Amino acid sequence: MPKIKEINLELLENAAAEVISAEQLHEILDEARKNQKPLNIKLGMDPTSPDLHLGHYVVLKIVNEFLEAGHNINIIIGDYTAKIGDPSGRNIARPVLSDAEIKKNVKTYISQLSKALDVKKIKVFYNSKWFSKMKFEDILKLAGSFSLNRILDREDFKNRINNQLEVRVHEIFYPLMQAYDSVVLSSDIEIGGIDQKLNILAGRQLQEANRLKPQVAILAPLLIGLDGIKKMSKSLGNYVGLNDTPENMYGKVMSLKDDLMINYFQLVLGYSHDLLSIEKKLRGGENPMTLKKQLAYEIVKTFYSDKEAEKAAGGFTKVFSNKEVPEEMSEVVFAESSAPLFEILRTGIPVKEITSSEIRRLIAQNSVKIDDKAVSDPYQKIKLSPNGVVIKIGKRRWLKAIGK
């Protein structure tokens, strides 16, 4: 049985927003099968936050097609490029992350990747391995391979300049560094979101400058976030995390706008669903809630199990349809009889689930309630008792605070 299997190119090209170029892709796949020599497939991920989400999963599904066909999957954890952060689509420079923050964010990346890939079959590289050893003359040589005019011509930089917003010099180096990763790994194919197009094309350019065959770019469509406006992003808080609990995952999907359901059925769950049938049902007046429950159930099932999906669905119905308080919730115990609201929430909810800034934002938005009354002061002292005080945080999270 051949080591390199055939890939369903029609399925692959339908899943991609763009392939550069399709002709080259067909050519190198045919050559790989003929010679039984696996291709080097590259996917870069910057640990600018600790969570991977459904938007990443859309890309990881394409990567998995190549993994199952027997090709080499090279995951680059951009622990050095994360110091800059990808400027794509941003109107301000990202804050510079410390080494400690980056290291903390990286901790769970591999376990999260295992939800989409067989991590025993992939190779993981950290680009600090080569960038930290570079001398200034190496950087000058790298910079000399690109035109400043071309880099500043990208839409995000042009918009900033036209609106008299700053483009920081270090941001210009991001596409150069991502391109250099492709040279180091001699990648044949790089996979990323469509927003990565210019960065991946920079890789092709640098490979050619180094007398390497330019990589094929496979660009995945972007998954719109829960806000229904911008792409799914941790920094925007509009995401469904791969590490979310089944209950939170189900609840977040249920908050999705109706007109985004087809997009999620297609991009997250793939082509096993009859999308035309779903569209017909929506146009025919079927209650969107029914289809959304199906969507939420199947997404939870994808990352957990039927049992967890059923439990999450039951919990959602109980809490949101019947307006009941859930029987099970996280608990936090204090030795005192009172504590400030922010301290209670920060102590009771893991940082990986919610950041301190998100807690403050929810409080400011009157989304933190006790006895159905909003508490808008993060420093307000909450009276506690041995029976516990039930706090509702946002739409889907509950916490019981116990004290003297």
N, C-alpha and C positions, 0 to 999 in steps of 0.2 A: 504494500500500500504506500503511495507516494507521501513524502513528508509534507510537501507544500500542496495544499488543497486549492481547488478553484473557488473564487469568490463570486458571489452573485452581483455582477457589476450593475445590473439594472436596479437592484435593490439599493446598492451602495450609492449610486448616482442620484436616485430619488431621495435618499436620506440626506444628501449633501445640498447645501445652497449653491455651491460652486466648486468646480474642480479645475485646477490649472496645472497641466492641461489634461483633458480626458484621453486624448490620443497618447500622450506620454504614459499615463497610468496604465492603459491597456497594454502598451508595449513592454513596460517593465514587469507587469504581472505575468505576461506570457513568457518572458525571458526567465523569470524566477521559477515558474513551473517547469519549463523545459530543462533548465540546468539544476533544478532542485536546490536552489540557493535562496534562502530567505532574505527578504528585504528588511532594511532598517527603518522602522516606523517610529517617528518622534512625536511625543506630546509633552509640552511644557506646562508646568503649573507653578505659579508664584504663591508662596504662603503668606499673602498679605492679610489673611484671616484664617481662623482655625477650621472653618467649615467648608466642605464641598456640598453642592446642592444639585437640584434637578437639572439646572442649566449645564453643569459639568457632565451630568449623566448622559445628556444628549450626545455629547462629544465622545464619552467613554464607550457608548454603544457602538460607534463606528470603529473605534480602536479595537474593540472586542472581535469584530468581524475579521480583522487581520490576525489577531492572536489565535483564533480558532482555525485559521487557514495555515498556521504554522510559521508565521513571520516573527521577526524579532521586535518586541515592543520595548522601546527605550523611553522611560518616563524621566523627564528632567524636573527635579524640584528646584525651582529658581530661588535658592536661599541667598543668592547674590543679586540677581535682578530684582528681587523683592525690596532691596534697599532703595530702588528707584520707584518701582511700581509701574505697571503698564499705563501710559498716558492715553491710550485709545478711548475716545469718547468722553474724555474728562475736560472740564473747563478751568480746573486749577490743578496744580501739582499735588500729588499724593504726599501725605506726611511721611518723613523718613523714619523707617522702622529700625529699632535697635536690634542687635544680634540676639538679645534675650527674647524679644518679642517674636522674632522670626523662628527661633528655636522652639518656642512654646507653640506657635501655630503649626509647625511641622509634625508635632508629636503624634497626631492621630491620622495623618494623611494616608498612610499605608493601609490602616484598618478600614478607612472609608473607601479607598480604592478597591478593596476586596469585595465591596457590595456590587461592583460592576465587572471586575476582572479577576482572573485567577492569578493572584500576586506571586505565586510560586513560579510562574512562567514568564514573568516580566523582569526587566533590569531597571534599577532605579539609580539615577545619577544626581549629584548635587553640583550645581555649576560654580559654587565657591571653590571647588577643587581646582579649576583652571583659572578663574578670574582672580582669585586671591594671590596667585603666583605671577600675575602679569607685571611687567615693568612698564614704565611710562612710554618707552619707545615702542612697546607692543601696542599700547593704546593708540599712539599716533599712527602706527601702520594700519590699525583697524579703522580709525576715523578717516584715513586717506582713501579708503575704498568706497566712500559714499559722498554724494553731493548734498551739501546743506540745503540747496534750493529744493531738491527733491524731497528731503525729509520735512522741511517746513511747508511743503505743498500739500501735506496730508490734511484732511478736512478738519480734524480736531485742533491742530496747531493754527491753521488759517483762521478758524473761527475766533480763537483767542486773540490773535494778532489784530484781526478786523475789529474786535470789540475792545481793543486796548487792554487786554489781559496778558499777564506775563506767561512766557514759555521759559521755564528754567533750563539752563544749559545742560544739567545732568539728565533731563528728560530726553534730550536728543540722543543720548547714548543707549536708550532702552532697545530700539529696534536693531541697533548694531550688535548689542550683546546677545539678543535672541538669535540673530543671524549667526553669530559666532558659535553658538551651541550646535547649530546644524553642521558647521564645518568640523567641529571636534568629533561629532558622532557619525559623520559621513552619512547623514540621513537621506534616504531615498524618497520618503514621504513624510510630510509634517501635517498633522491634523489639529485643527483648532476651530474656534468660532469664527463666523464671518467677520467679526470685528477685528480679528487678528490678521486680516488679509495683507495689509501693508507690512507687518512685521515678518510674516512668513515669506512674502515676496523678497524682502531684504535678505532672507536666508538664501534664496535662489541666486540673488545677485552676488553675494559674498562667496558662495560655493563656486560659481563660474570664475570669479576673480582668483580663486585658489585652484583653478583647473580641475574642479570636481563637477560631476554631472549634477545639474540643478534638481533639487527635490520637487516632487509633485506636491501641490497644495490642495488638501481636501478641507473645505470650509463648511462647517455645520451651521444650520440656521440657529438664530438666537431664540431662546425661550423667554417670552415676556413674563415679568414677575407678577406677583399677586396684586400689585397696584394697577395692573392693566395698562401701564404706560411704558415703563422702561424695562430693559433686559433684567433678568433675575440677577440679583447682586446682594451679597452679604452686607456691603456698606450701605445699601439703600433699605435694608430690612424687609425686602419684598420677596424673600426666598423660602423654599422648602428644603431643609437640610437633609442630607443623607443620614445624618446621625440623629435627626429628630425622633422622638418617641413615636410609636404608632398612633397614639392619640393626637399628638400635636400635628403629625403629618396629615392625618385624616382631616382634622379641623382646619388646617391651613388650606388644603385643597378645596374644602367646602366653602371657603371664603372667596374663591376664585370668581371672577366675573363670568357670566354665562357665555359671552361671545368668545372667550378664550378656551372653552372646553375642547373644541375640535383640535386646536393647536396642541394641547396637552395629550389628548388621545393619540395624535399622530407622532409627536416628537418624543414623548416620554415612554409611551406604551408600544410604539412601533406600528407595524402595518398588519397586525393580526386582527385589527378591528375594522368593521365595515363602516368607514367614515361617511360614505354616501347615505347609508341607512341612518346614522346618527344625525346627520344634517337634515334628512327628511323628517325625522321625528321632531326635531326642534322647530322646523318650519310648519310641521303639521299640528303644532300646539301642545305637544307632550310637555308635561311639567319638567323644566330644566333640572329641578332638584333631583328627580329620579336618575337622570343621566350623570349628574354630578356625584351622586352617591356611588354609582357604578365606577366612575373615574377614581374617586378617593379610595374606594375599596381595592381596586386593582393596583393602584400605586403602592398602597401599604403592603399588599400581598407580594409585590415585586421585591420589596426590601426586607420583608419579615416573613409572614406566612398567612395562610387562610385563617387560622385561629386568631392571630393578632389583628387581622383586618376585621373579622367579625366582632371582636371585643371592642375595637376602636369605633366601629359603626354603632354598636349598641350604646357605648358611652356617649357618643355624639347625640344620638336620639334622646337619651335620657336627660342630658344636660341642656341641650339647645331646643329640642322640640317640646320636651315636657317641663322645661325650666326648673330642673332639679339640680341640687348640688351633688357632685359625684361622691360615691362612697369611698373611693380610694384617692388620696392626694398626698403630696409630699408634706412632711412635718418638720418643723424646726423648733427646738426647745431652748428657752432662755432661763437663766437662774433668777432673773429679776421679774418684777410684776408688770413692767412696761419696757418698751424699747422704741426707738425712732423707726418710722415706716421703712425708710431706705435701708437701714441696718437689717431689719427683718428680711426684706426681700433679697438683699445682697448675700445674707448668710444662708438663706433657705433655698436659693436657686443657683445651680452651678453656673460658673462663668461661661462654659461652653454652650449653655442654652440661651443665655441672655447677658448682654454686656451692661456695665454700669450706666452708660449713656442711654441705652434702650430703656432701662428701668426709669431713669429720670424723665425720659420722653413720655413714657406711658403715664407716669404720675401727672406731668404737666398737661396731658391730654384728657385728664379725668377718667383714665381707663383702669385705675386701681380702685377697687371698691370693697367696703366692709358693710355688711347688711344692706347691700344695694345702694350705698351712699358713697360717692366719690371722695377720695382723700387727695387733695391737691398739693399738700405741703410734705415734701420728702422727709422733713425733720420732725413732723408731728409725732408725739409719743402715743403709741397704741397700748391700751390697757390689755394685759394678758391674764390668762387664768389656766388652771390645770386642765380644764375642758377644751381649751384652745379657741382661738379666734380665726375664723375662716376668711381669707383674703382672696378676692378674685383679681387676677392680673391680666388685663386685655380680655380677649374673647375666649381663650382656650386654656388658660393656666390657673390653677388653684393652689393655695398654700395654707396650711394650718399652723399658726404660731401658738406655742404653748409656753406658759410661764408660771410663776408662783400663784 
